[in-house]
Amino acid sequence: MKQIKFRDTENDIIYGGIRLDNGDVICACRGILIPKDEQTIEQGFELLEEYDEWIDLTEYITGD
């Protein structure tokens, strides 16, 4: 597992999340699972950064 920062390209919002070992992502804000095969620009997902160590992503966890 690794923490990531990604952008919802449809709404231009940056979120924090966790990439699971199988490639799926759990959004830290909405708690939804984004399957690996749905993580494309065409489907509104842009990976911005992947972190090797755990960091504070509080500013990317919104109240949406």
Secondary structure, DSSP 8 states (H G I E B T S, - for coil): -EEEEEEETTTTEEEEEEE-TTS-EEETTT--EE-GGG-SGGGTEEEEEEESS----GGG----
